[in-house]
Amino acid sequence: MKKLSNGALLGLSLIISAFVFGVFFYNSRAPEKSIKTVGAATESIDSDIIKWRVTIARASDQNGLKEAYNLIRQDIAAFKSVLAAQGIDTKGIEIQPVSTNRTYSSQGAVTGYSITQSFYLISKDLKKVEELALNPGLFTERGLVVQSSNLEYYNSKLDQVKRRLLAKATADAKLRATEIAKGTGDEISKIQSARVGVFQITEPYSTEVSDYGVYNTSTSKKEITVTVHVVFGLK
């Protein structure tokens, strides 16, 4: 057989290299088959922290402002004593600055002042705090004027719940992708990408949703829902 010249060998090598590179380039550019699904998970949770926001008020004439300040300080002390008598730890109370506003007659003349003091209590004793908030007779007996009262409910283990829900939602997405792939004779492979939606924490049986997420604090019992958008490869 006649031997190839060095030039011919070099040319042949370049042709083979170009062919191999072309196949590799084509395969690398070829779109990989994939499937996108959305998984969801919902869980009911009970709150273990309660936050009670309270505003008490006093009124005075134009010359009684100093006395009203003294009275409202006494009101705070009386409020704490009621809590302590019910076995509620008062260390969780945070007191806000006093707010003072002028009051006017129908002719527009200053008649006195309205003084309010806001504070909140954070506690894990939900039952006792709820009983006091919903039946404020013990405070009215002390002469306290409760201008506003609001309860908020939170869960101290919310991060753990969120992680658990993410795992459930991802598993749900995988199950959905598997069922869809069966229809085409494919099998799913590894996750190519995943995007977590916002958490919706609502009262039970609520249809409330928001693009930015929901955190409803008005009820002790809550439902938390999350969605996960997952792209799986196919093989």
C-alpha positions as CSV (number, residue, x, y, z in Angstrom):
1,M,0.0,0.0,0.0
2,K,1.3,3.4,-0.9
3,K,2.2,5.5,2.2
4,L,0.4,8.8,2.7
5,S,2.5,11.9,2.7
6,N,2.9,14.0,5.8
7,G,0.7,16.7,4.2
8,A,-2.1,14.1,3.5
9,L,-1.9,12.8,7.1
10,L,-2.2,16.4,8.4
11,G,-5.2,17.1,6.2
12,L,-6.9,13.9,7.2
13,S,-6.3,14.7,10.9
14,L,-7.8,18.1,10.5
15,I,-10.9,16.7,8.8
16,I,-11.4,14.1,11.6
17,S,-10.9,16.8,14.2
18,A,-13.4,19.1,12.5
19,F,-15.9,16.3,12.3
20,V,-15.5,15.4,16.0
21,F,-15.7,19.0,17.0
22,G,-18.8,19.5,14.9
23,V,-20.6,16.5,16.5
24,F,-19.7,17.7,19.9
25,F,-20.8,21.3,19.1
26,Y,-24.1,20.1,17.7
27,N,-24.8,17.9,20.7
28,S,-23.9,20.7,23.1
29,R,-26.2,23.1,21.3
30,A,-29.1,20.6,21.0
31,P,-31.9,21.5,23.4
32,E,-32.2,19.0,26.3
33,K,-35.6,17.5,26.7
34,S,-37.2,18.7,29.9
35,I,-40.5,19.1,31.7
36,K,-41.7,21.9,34.0
37,T,-44.2,21.2,36.8
38,V,-45.5,23.1,39.8
39,G,-45.7,21.3,43.2
40,A,-47.8,22.6,46.1
41,A,-48.0,21.8,49.8
42,T,-50.3,23.0,52.6
43,E,-50.1,22.4,56.3
44,S,-52.3,23.5,59.3
45,I,-50.4,25.0,62.2
46,D,-51.3,26.3,65.6
47,S,-49.8,29.5,67.0
48,D,-47.7,29.3,70.2
49,I,-47.0,33.1,70.6
50,I,-49.6,35.8,71.2
51,K,-49.0,39.6,70.9
52,W,-51.5,41.8,72.6
53,R,-51.5,45.5,71.6
54,V,-53.3,47.8,74.0
55,T,-53.9,51.6,74.1
56,I,-55.3,53.2,77.3
57,A,-56.5,56.8,77.4
58,R,-57.0,59.7,79.8
59,A,-58.6,63.1,79.3
60,S,-57.9,66.4,81.0
61,D,-58.9,70.0,80.8
62,Q,-56.3,72.7,80.0
63,N,-54.9,72.8,83.5
64,G,-54.9,69.1,84.3
65,L,-52.3,67.7,81.9
66,K,-49.7,66.9,84.6
67,E,-52.3,65.1,86.6
68,A,-53.4,63.1,83.5
69,Y,-49.8,62.0,83.0
70,N,-49.6,60.8,86.5
71,L,-52.9,58.9,86.2
72,I,-51.9,57.2,83.0
73,R,-48.6,56.0,84.7
74,Q,-50.8,54.6,87.5
75,D,-53.0,52.9,84.8
76,I,-49.9,51.1,83.4
77,A,-49.0,49.9,86.9
78,A,-52.6,48.8,87.5
79,F,-52.6,47.0,84.2
80,K,-49.4,45.1,85.1
81,S,-50.8,44.2,88.5
82,V,-53.9,42.6,86.8
83,L,-51.7,40.6,84.5
84,A,-49.5,39.4,87.4
85,A,-52.6,38.4,89.5
86,Q,-53.6,36.2,86.6
87,G,-50.2,34.5,86.5
88,I,-49.0,36.3,83.3
89,D,-45.4,37.3,83.1
90,T,-45.2,41.1,82.7
91,K,-41.6,41.1,81.5
92,G,-42.9,40.7,78.0
93,I,-44.5,44.2,78.1
94,E,-43.0,46.9,75.8
95,I,-44.3,50.4,76.5
96,Q,-44.4,53.1,73.8
97,P,-44.2,56.9,74.3
98,V,-47.2,58.8,75.5
99,S,-49.2,60.6,72.9
100,T,-50.9,63.9,73.6
101,N,-53.5,65.6,71.5
102,R,-55.5,68.8,72.0
103,T,-59.3,68.6,72.2
104,Y,-61.5,71.3,70.8
105,S,-65.0,72.7,71.3
106,S,-67.5,73.0,68.5
107,Q,-66.4,76.6,68.1
108,G,-62.7,75.5,67.7
109,A,-61.4,76.6,71.1
110,V,-59.0,74.3,72.9
111,T,-60.8,72.6,75.8
112,G,-58.2,70.2,77.0
113,Y,-56.1,67.2,76.1
114,S,-56.5,63.5,75.2
115,I,-53.6,61.4,76.4
116,T,-53.0,57.9,75.2
117,Q,-50.4,55.3,76.1
118,S,-49.8,52.3,73.9
119,F,-47.9,49.1,74.8
120,Y,-47.8,45.5,73.8
121,L,-47.4,42.2,75.6
122,I,-45.7,39.1,74.1
123,S,-46.5,35.8,75.8
124,K,-46.7,32.1,75.2
125,D,-49.7,31.8,77.5
126,L,-52.3,32.2,74.8
127,K,-55.3,31.1,76.9
128,K,-54.8,33.5,79.8
129,V,-54.1,36.5,77.5
130,E,-57.1,35.7,75.4
131,E,-59.4,35.5,78.4
132,L,-58.2,38.9,79.6
133,A,-58.4,40.5,76.2
134,L,-61.9,39.2,75.4
135,N,-63.3,40.0,78.9
136,P,-61.7,43.3,80.1
137,G,-63.9,43.6,83.2
138,L,-60.9,43.4,85.5
139,F,-59.5,46.5,83.9
140,T,-62.6,48.6,83.9
141,E,-63.0,47.8,87.6
142,R,-59.7,49.6,88.1
143,G,-60.9,52.6,86.2
144,L,-58.8,51.9,83.1
145,V,-60.2,53.2,79.8
146,V,-59.0,50.7,77.1
147,Q,-59.2,52.7,73.9
148,S,-58.0,49.9,71.6
149,S,-57.1,46.2,72.0
150,N,-55.8,43.8,69.4
151,L,-54.5,40.3,69.4
152,E,-51.9,38.9,67.0
153,Y,-50.8,35.3,66.7
154,Y,-47.4,33.9,65.6
155,N,-45.6,30.6,65.4
156,S,-42.1,30.3,66.8
157,K,-41.3,27.2,64.7
158,L,-42.3,28.8,61.3
159,D,-38.9,28.3,59.7
160,Q,-39.1,24.5,60.4
161,V,-42.5,24.4,58.9
162,K,-41.4,26.2,55.8
163,R,-38.5,23.8,55.2
164,R,-40.8,20.8,55.7
165,L,-43.3,22.3,53.2
166,L,-40.6,23.0,50.6
167,A,-39.7,19.3,50.7
168,K,-43.3,18.3,50.3
169,A,-43.9,20.7,47.5
170,T,-40.8,19.5,45.6
171,A,-41.9,15.9,46.1
172,D,-45.3,16.8,44.7
173,A,-43.7,18.5,41.7
174,K,-41.7,15.3,41.0
175,L,-44.8,13.1,41.3
176,R,-46.6,15.3,38.8
177,A,-43.7,15.3,36.4
178,T,-43.4,11.5,36.6
179,E,-47.1,11.1,35.7
180,I,-46.9,13.5,32.8
181,A,-43.7,11.8,31.5
182,K,-45.4,8.4,31.5
183,G,-47.8,9.6,28.8
184,T,-44.8,10.2,26.4
185,G,-42.8,7.1,27.4
186,D,-40.1,9.2,29.0
187,E,-38.5,9.2,32.4
188,I,-37.6,12.2,34.5
189,S,-34.0,12.7,35.5
190,K,-32.3,15.3,37.7
191,I,-33.6,18.7,38.5
192,Q,-32.4,21.4,36.1
193,S,-33.8,24.3,38.0
194,A,-36.2,25.2,40.8
195,R,-38.0,28.4,41.9
196,V,-39.8,28.7,45.2
197,G,-43.0,30.8,45.3
198,V,-44.0,33.0,48.2
199,F,-45.6,31.6,51.4
200,Q,-49.3,32.2,51.9
201,I,-50.1,32.1,55.7
202,T,-53.8,32.5,56.1
203,E,-56.7,31.8,58.3
204,P,-58.3,28.3,57.7
205,Y,-60.3,27.9,54.5
206,S,-59.2,31.3,53.2
207,T,-58.9,32.1,49.5
208,E,-56.6,35.1,50.3
209,V,-53.5,35.2,48.1
210,S,-50.9,37.8,47.2
211,D,-48.0,38.0,44.8
212,Y,-45.9,39.2,47.8
213,G,-47.2,36.5,50.2
214,V,-49.7,36.7,53.0
215,Y,-49.1,36.5,56.8
216,N,-52.4,36.7,58.6
217,T,-51.9,37.2,62.3
218,S,-55.6,37.5,63.3
219,T,-56.3,33.9,64.1
220,S,-54.6,31.3,66.3
221,K,-55.1,28.5,63.8
222,K,-53.5,29.0,60.4
223,E,-52.9,27.4,57.1
224,I,-49.5,27.8,55.3
225,T,-49.1,27.0,51.6
226,V,-46.2,27.2,49.2
227,T,-45.6,26.3,45.6
228,V,-42.4,25.2,43.9
229,H,-41.7,25.5,40.1
230,V,-39.4,22.7,39.1
231,V,-37.8,21.8,35.7
232,F,-36.8,18.2,35.4
233,G,-34.7,16.7,32.6
234,L,-36.0,13.8,30.6
235,K,-34.3,10.6,29.5
